[in-house]
Amino acid sequence: MLPVIYSTSVSLDGFTAAPDGDIGWTAPDAELFRFHIEQTRPIAAHLCGRGLYQEMLVWETAEQTVSGEAE
């Protein structure tokens, strides 16, 4: 059986989005982005809430829209 790993991104006050729903504060720099790629590469499944799922829909067409090797 595969291990279950729980991970979440929140601000210091415990919120994941601004009052208007913006999650732009979560955008990582290049080094942190590479780290997250290496951490998530072996993951077999992701469970997302509605807001994050909607933000991640861009990956359905990633082959046409990627702008760099890491992406």
C-alpha positions as CSV (number, residue, x, y, z in Angstrom):
1,M,0.0,0.0,0.0
2,L,1.3,3.5,-0.9
3,P,1.8,6.0,1.9
4,V,-0.6,8.9,2.3
5,I,1.0,12.3,2.6
6,Y,-1.0,15.4,3.4
7,S,0.3,18.8,2.4
8,T,-1.3,22.2,2.3
9,S,-0.3,25.8,1.7
10,V,-1.6,28.5,4.0
11,S,-0.5,32.0,5.0
12,L,0.7,32.6,8.6
13,D,-2.9,33.6,9.6
14,G,-4.3,30.3,8.3
15,F,-6.0,31.5,5.1
16,T,-5.3,30.0,1.7
17,A,-6.9,32.9,-0.3
18,A,-7.4,36.6,-0.1
19,P,-10.9,37.9,0.6
20,D,-11.5,38.1,-3.2
21,G,-10.4,34.5,-3.7
22,D,-7.0,35.4,-5.1
23,I,-4.2,32.8,-4.4
24,G,-1.5,34.7,-6.2
25,W,0.6,34.8,-3.0
26,T,1.3,31.1,-3.5
27,A,3.4,31.5,-6.7
28,P,6.8,30.1,-6.0
29,D,10.2,31.3,-7.2
30,A,12.1,29.2,-9.7
31,E,14.1,27.2,-7.0
32,L,11.0,26.5,-5.0
33,F,9.1,25.5,-8.1
34,R,11.8,22.9,-9.0
35,F,11.6,21.6,-5.4
36,H,7.9,21.1,-5.6
37,I,8.2,19.4,-9.0
38,E,10.6,16.9,-7.6
39,Q,8.4,16.3,-4.6
40,T,5.2,15.8,-6.6
41,R,6.6,13.8,-9.5
42,P,6.0,10.4,-7.8
43,I,2.5,11.2,-6.6
44,A,-0.1,8.9,-8.0
45,A,-3.2,11.1,-7.1
46,H,-4.1,14.6,-6.0
47,L,-7.1,15.6,-4.1
48,C,-8.0,19.3,-4.6
49,G,-10.7,21.5,-3.3
50,R,-13.0,23.3,-5.8
51,G,-11.0,26.5,-5.9
52,L,-7.6,24.9,-6.4
53,Y,-9.1,22.4,-8.9
54,Q,-10.4,25.3,-11.0
55,E,-6.9,27.0,-10.9
56,M,-5.2,23.8,-12.0
57,L,-7.5,23.3,-15.0
58,V,-4.8,25.0,-17.1
59,W,-2.8,21.7,-17.0
60,E,-5.5,20.0,-19.2
61,T,-4.0,22.0,-22.1
62,A,-0.4,22.3,-20.8
63,E,1.2,20.8,-23.9
64,Q,0.0,23.9,-25.9
65,T,0.6,26.5,-23.2
66,V,3.8,25.7,-21.3
67,S,6.5,28.3,-21.4
68,G,9.5,26.5,-20.0
69,E,11.2,23.2,-19.3
70,A,10.2,23.1,-15.6
71,E,6.5,23.7,-16.5
